[in-house]
Amino acid sequence: MQQLKVLVVGCGNMGTSHARAYHAISEFELVGLVSRQPESRNRLSNELDKVPTFDSFEEALEVTKPDVVSINTYPQTHAEYARLSFATGAHVFVEKPIALNVEEAQELVELAQKHQKKLVVGYILRVHPAWQKFTELAQGLGKPLVMRMNLNQQSCADQWYTHKQLMATMSPMVDCGVHYVDVMCQMTGANPIRVSAIGARLTPEVADYMYNYSQLQVTFDDGSVGWYEAGWGPMMSETAFFVKDVIGPKGSVSIVDAQKDNSQDLDGHTQTGCLRLHHGKLNAEGEFEKEDELIDTSDEPSHDALCELEQRFLLRAILDDEDLTAHMQDAVNSLKIVLAADEAFKTGRTVDLA
């Protein structure tokens, strides 16, 4: 089989991990790296056998003529770069969120279908074995579910700079929340009907229209509810920054890892360590019938290995011509929820989605 030529745009944390994945998978040929900063693309090129580098995405598209474009840039460029890529006949992998608004997201889905190309959105938790198990166990707890999740990140130096760049266009609730709302939707299998939110601007280093701390609350049509909390910045607390907990009529399941003490650790954002399954059934004496189960998940993929799993998913979709309609629509729906939360915070009103 002829290798699929891949152009990677964006050479930060995610772009680096995805470029390494393409380099490691024999069915892909990495033909170009694009970034605004020469330091990042040159560093990565030197690591990956001198892959050609570009500072212009349009030039790179014209020169390399890729079969696949991997978009790992700031969110405000996602939709534009995806449009250009589809226009040249390329498949697209795009990091979350798929776009800045629901209309653009739906447009990209329609373009992928029109051009008969694959569009895969970077929901890394969907390929994570421990998160797949977490979701499966949550689905066995009965209905309704109560889903409690957060990821607060205490950041400084380069990471705080990156967070501020991201907040030029979107809040942590939108940028990170799409991941965890997507997980909630998988767990419930239900439709979201109502979203509310709170938030605060804790620093003058972001625009007065932006906030760097927020929490959303979502209600589903099966009675399930969930909240997600996200905050970025040097002021954020490292206490309880990582909560992943689901409760149902039959009990609860939680990600438990006593070693989580550094919110700046990228690997720690996906790693689990252990799942605790609690059985809520009582015996005739009113005591718990079964003890909690601890499910070891410490032998799990690294961040780079997870990115490789994502790209193998993309490869299968291309080679086997898999139908990605549900995958794409889920990406649109999760964006719809977090943007409704953004609206709810700014207006002080609950947003009805039904």
C-alpha positions as CSV (number, residue, x, y, z in Angstrom):
1,M,0.0,0.0,0.0
2,Q,1.2,3.5,-0.8
3,Q,1.8,5.5,2.3
4,L,-0.6,8.3,3.2
5,K,1.2,11.7,3.1
6,V,0.6,13.7,6.3
7,L,1.1,17.4,6.9
8,V,1.1,18.5,10.6
9,V,0.2,22.1,11.4
10,G,1.0,23.2,14.9
11,C,4.1,21.9,16.7
12,G,3.2,22.5,20.3
13,N,2.4,19.8,22.8
14,M,-0.4,18.1,20.8
15,G,1.2,18.6,17.4
16,T,4.5,17.1,18.6
17,S,2.8,14.0,20.0
18,H,0.7,13.5,16.8
19,A,3.7,14.0,14.6
20,R,5.6,11.4,16.6
21,A,2.6,9.1,16.0
22,Y,2.6,9.5,12.3
23,H,6.3,8.9,12.2
24,A,5.9,5.7,14.1
25,I,3.1,4.2,11.9
26,S,4.4,2.7,8.7
27,E,1.3,3.5,6.7
28,F,1.8,7.2,7.2
29,E,4.6,9.4,5.6
30,L,5.2,12.7,7.5
31,V,5.9,15.2,4.7
32,G,5.8,18.5,6.4
33,L,5.6,20.5,9.7
34,V,4.0,23.9,9.9
35,S,4.3,26.4,12.9
36,R,4.5,30.1,13.5
37,Q,7.7,29.7,15.6
38,P,10.8,28.3,13.8
39,E,12.1,26.9,17.1
40,S,9.2,24.5,17.5
41,R,9.1,23.2,14.0
42,N,12.9,22.9,13.7
43,R,13.2,21.1,17.0
44,L,10.6,18.6,15.9
45,S,12.1,18.2,12.4
46,N,15.5,17.4,13.9
47,E,13.8,14.7,16.1
48,L,11.9,13.2,13.2
49,D,14.6,12.7,10.5
50,K,14.6,16.2,9.1
51,V,11.0,16.5,8.0
52,P,10.5,19.6,5.7
53,T,9.3,22.7,7.6
54,F,7.1,25.6,6.6
55,D,5.9,28.9,8.2
56,S,2.9,29.1,5.8
57,F,0.1,26.6,5.9
58,E,-1.1,27.5,2.4
59,E,2.4,27.0,1.0
60,A,2.8,23.7,2.8
61,L,-0.5,22.5,1.3
62,E,0.6,23.4,-2.2
63,V,4.1,21.9,-1.9
64,T,3.4,18.7,0.0
65,K,0.0,17.8,-1.5
66,P,-1.0,15.7,1.6
67,D,-3.5,12.9,1.9
68,V,-4.0,13.9,5.5
69,V,-3.8,17.2,7.3
70,S,-3.4,17.1,11.1
71,I,-4.5,20.4,12.7
72,N,-3.1,21.1,16.1
73,T,-3.1,24.9,16.2
74,Y,-5.0,27.4,18.4
75,P,-8.8,26.9,18.0
76,Q,-9.5,30.1,16.0
77,T,-7.7,28.5,13.0
78,H,-9.3,25.0,13.1
79,A,-12.3,25.7,10.8
80,E,-10.3,27.7,8.3
81,Y,-7.5,25.1,8.0
82,A,-10.0,22.3,7.8
83,R,-11.9,24.0,4.9
84,L,-8.6,24.5,3.0
85,S,-7.6,20.9,3.6
86,F,-10.9,19.5,2.3
87,A,-10.7,21.7,-0.7
88,T,-7.4,20.1,-1.7
89,G,-8.8,16.6,-1.2
90,A,-7.2,15.7,2.1
91,H,-8.6,13.9,5.1
92,V,-8.6,15.9,8.3
93,F,-7.6,15.2,11.9
94,V,-8.4,18.3,14.1
95,E,-7.7,18.8,17.7
96,K,-10.7,19.7,19.9
97,P,-12.7,21.8,19.8
98,I,-13.7,21.3,16.2
99,A,-14.5,25.0,15.7
100,L,-15.4,28.2,17.5
101,N,-19.1,27.9,17.0
102,V,-21.8,25.3,16.2
103,E,-22.5,26.6,12.7
104,E,-18.8,26.3,11.7
105,A,-18.6,22.8,13.3
106,Q,-21.7,21.6,11.3
107,E,-20.2,23.2,8.1
108,L,-17.1,21.1,8.5
109,V,-19.1,17.9,9.0
110,E,-21.0,18.7,5.8
111,L,-17.8,19.5,3.9
112,A,-16.3,16.1,5.0
113,Q,-19.4,14.4,3.7
114,K,-19.5,16.4,0.5
115,H,-15.8,15.6,-0.3
116,Q,-16.2,12.0,0.9
117,K,-13.2,12.5,3.3
118,K,-12.7,11.5,6.9
119,L,-12.9,14.1,9.7
120,V,-11.6,12.9,13.1
121,V,-11.7,15.1,16.1
122,G,-9.1,14.7,18.8
123,Y,-11.1,13.3,21.7
124,I,-8.2,11.4,23.3
125,L,-10.3,9.9,26.1
126,R,-12.3,7.9,23.6
127,V,-9.2,5.7,22.8
128,H,-8.0,5.5,26.4
129,P,-8.5,1.9,27.8
130,A,-9.0,3.0,31.4
131,W,-11.5,5.8,30.4
132,Q,-13.3,3.3,28.2
133,K,-13.6,1.0,31.3
134,F,-14.7,4.0,33.5
135,T,-17.5,4.8,31.0
136,E,-18.5,1.1,30.8
137,L,-18.8,0.9,34.6
138,A,-20.7,4.1,34.8
139,Q,-23.2,2.8,32.3
140,G,-23.9,-0.1,34.6
141,L,-24.9,2.1,37.6
142,G,-28.5,2.6,36.5
143,K,-30.3,5.9,35.7
144,P,-30.2,8.7,36.4
145,L,-26.5,9.4,36.7
146,V,-24.8,12.2,38.7
147,M,-21.5,13.0,37.0
148,R,-18.9,15.2,38.7
149,M,-15.7,16.1,36.8
150,N,-13.1,18.8,36.8
151,L,-9.6,19.6,35.6
152,N,-8.1,22.8,37.1
153,Q,-4.6,23.6,36.0
154,Q,-2.2,25.7,38.1
155,S,0.0,27.2,35.4
156,C,3.1,29.4,35.1
157,A,5.8,30.4,32.6
158,D,5.3,28.8,29.2
159,Q,2.1,27.0,30.1
160,W,0.5,30.2,31.5
161,Y,1.5,31.9,28.3
162,T,-0.2,29.2,26.3
163,H,-3.3,29.4,28.4
164,K,-3.5,33.1,27.9
165,Q,-3.2,32.7,24.1
166,L,-6.0,30.2,24.2
167,M,-8.2,32.5,26.3
168,A,-7.9,35.1,23.5
169,T,-10.8,33.3,21.9
170,M,-12.3,30.8,24.4
171,S,-12.5,30.0,28.1
172,P,-11.1,26.8,29.8
173,M,-14.7,25.6,30.1
174,V,-15.1,25.5,26.3
175,D,-11.6,24.4,25.5
176,C,-11.4,21.5,28.0
177,G,-15.0,21.0,28.7
178,V,-15.8,19.5,25.3
179,H,-13.7,16.4,26.4
180,Y,-15.6,15.7,29.6
181,V,-19.1,16.7,28.3
182,D,-18.4,14.1,25.5
183,V,-17.7,11.5,28.2
184,M,-20.9,12.4,30.0
185,C,-22.9,12.0,26.7
186,Q,-21.3,8.6,26.2
187,M,-22.2,7.5,29.8
188,T,-25.8,8.6,29.7
189,G,-26.6,7.9,26.0
190,A,-29.2,10.7,26.5
191,N,-29.8,14.1,25.0
192,P,-28.8,17.3,26.9
193,I,-31.8,19.6,27.5
194,R,-30.6,22.4,29.8
195,V,-27.3,24.1,30.7
196,S,-26.3,26.7,33.3
197,A,-22.9,28.0,34.5
198,I,-21.0,30.1,36.9
199,G,-17.6,31.7,36.4
200,A,-15.0,34.3,37.4
201,R,-12.2,36.4,36.0
202,L,-9.4,36.0,38.4
203,T,-6.7,37.9,36.6
204,P,-6.3,41.2,34.7
205,E,-4.0,39.3,32.2
206,V,-7.0,38.2,30.2
207,A,-9.5,40.4,28.3
208,D,-12.4,41.8,30.3
209,Y,-14.8,39.6,28.3
210,M,-12.9,36.4,29.3
211,Y,-12.9,34.4,32.5
212,N,-10.3,31.9,33.6
213,Y,-12.5,29.9,36.1
214,S,-15.9,28.4,35.4
215,Q,-18.2,25.5,36.2
216,L,-21.1,24.2,34.0
217,Q,-24.1,22.2,35.0
218,V,-26.0,20.1,32.4
219,T,-29.3,18.2,32.6
220,F,-30.1,15.3,30.3
221,D,-33.5,14.1,29.2
222,D,-33.2,10.8,31.2
223,G,-32.9,12.8,34.4
224,S,-29.1,12.5,34.6
225,V,-27.1,15.6,35.6
226,G,-23.4,16.6,35.5
227,W,-21.0,19.3,36.4
228,Y,-17.7,20.2,35.0
229,E,-15.2,22.7,36.5
230,A,-12.2,24.2,34.8
231,G,-9.7,26.9,35.8
232,W,-6.3,28.0,34.4
233,G,-3.6,30.2,35.9
234,P,-1.0,30.7,38.6
235,M,-3.6,31.3,41.3
236,M,-5.4,27.9,40.9
237,S,-5.4,25.5,43.8
238,E,-3.8,22.1,43.5
239,T,-6.3,20.7,46.0
240,A,-8.9,18.4,44.4
241,F,-8.0,19.7,40.9
242,F,-8.7,16.2,39.4
243,V,-12.2,14.9,40.2
244,K,-13.8,12.2,38.1
245,D,-16.7,10.6,39.9
246,V,-20.1,9.1,38.7
247,I,-23.0,8.1,41.0
248,G,-26.1,6.1,40.0
249,P,-28.8,4.2,41.8
250,K,-26.7,1.1,42.1
251,G,-23.5,2.7,43.4
252,S,-20.6,4.8,42.1
253,V,-17.4,4.6,40.2
254,S,-14.5,7.0,40.6
255,I,-11.0,7.5,39.2
256,V,-8.7,7.3,42.2
257,D,-5.0,8.2,42.1
258,A,-3.3,9.4,45.2
259,Q,-0.2,10.4,43.2
260,K,-2.0,13.3,41.4
261,D,-0.3,16.3,42.9
262,N,0.8,18.4,39.8
263,S,-1.9,19.9,37.6
264,Q,0.8,21.0,35.0
265,D,1.7,17.3,34.2
266,L,0.3,16.7,30.8
267,D,0.3,12.9,31.2
268,G,-1.6,13.2,34.5
269,H,-4.6,14.8,32.7
270,T,-5.5,11.4,31.1
271,Q,-3.9,8.8,33.4
272,T,-6.1,7.1,36.0
273,G,-4.1,4.8,38.2
274,C,-7.1,3.0,39.7
275,L,-10.9,2.8,39.5
276,R,-13.0,2.4,42.6
277,L,-16.3,0.7,42.0
278,H,-18.7,1.1,44.9
279,H,-21.8,-1.2,45.2
280,G,-24.7,0.6,46.9
281,K,-26.8,-2.5,47.7
282,L,-27.5,-3.2,51.4
283,N,-28.0,-6.6,53.0
284,A,-30.8,-7.6,55.5
285,E,-28.7,-6.1,58.4
286,G,-28.5,-2.7,56.5
287,E,-24.8,-3.2,55.8
288,F,-23.2,-3.0,52.4
289,E,-23.5,-6.4,50.7
290,K,-20.3,-6.1,48.8
291,E,-17.0,-4.3,49.4
292,D,-15.7,-1.7,47.0
293,E,-13.7,-3.1,44.1
294,L,-10.4,-1.5,43.2
295,I,-9.6,-2.0,39.5
296,D,-5.9,-1.4,38.7
297,T,-5.4,0.8,35.6
298,S,-1.8,1.9,36.3
299,D,-0.5,0.0,33.3
300,E,-1.8,2.5,30.8
301,P,-0.6,4.3,27.7
302,S,1.5,7.5,27.9
303,H,0.2,10.7,26.3
304,D,2.3,10.0,23.1
305,A,0.9,6.4,23.0
306,L,-2.6,7.7,23.3
307,C,-2.0,10.1,20.4
308,E,-0.8,7.1,18.4
309,L,-4.0,5.2,19.2
310,E,-6.0,8.2,17.8
311,Q,-4.0,8.2,14.6
312,R,-4.5,4.4,14.2
313,F,-8.2,5.1,14.6
314,L,-7.9,7.7,11.8
315,L,-6.0,5.2,9.7
316,R,-8.6,2.5,10.1
317,A,-11.4,5.0,9.2
318,I,-9.6,5.8,5.9
319,L,-8.5,2.3,4.9
320,D,-11.8,0.7,5.8
321,D,-14.0,3.6,4.8
322,E,-15.7,3.6,8.2
323,D,-18.8,5.7,8.7
324,L,-17.8,8.6,11.1
325,T,-21.3,10.2,11.1
326,A,-21.8,9.5,14.8
327,H,-18.2,10.6,15.7
328,M,-18.6,13.9,13.9
329,Q,-22.1,14.6,15.3
330,D,-20.9,13.9,18.9
331,A,-18.2,16.5,18.3
332,V,-20.8,19.1,17.3
333,N,-23.1,18.2,20.2
334,S,-20.4,18.5,22.9
335,L,-19.4,21.9,21.4
336,K,-23.1,22.9,21.6
337,I,-23.2,22.2,25.3
338,V,-20.1,24.0,26.3
339,L,-21.0,27.0,24.2
340,A,-24.4,27.0,25.8
341,A,-22.6,27.1,29.2
342,D,-20.6,30.1,28.0
343,E,-23.8,31.8,27.0
344,A,-25.4,30.9,30.4
345,F,-22.4,32.5,32.3
346,K,-22.4,35.7,30.2
347,T,-26.2,36.2,30.4
348,G,-26.8,34.8,33.9
349,R,-29.6,32.7,32.5
350,T,-30.1,28.9,32.0
351,V,-30.0,27.9,28.4
352,D,-32.6,25.4,27.1
353,L,-31.4,23.0,24.4
354,A,-34.5,20.9,24.0
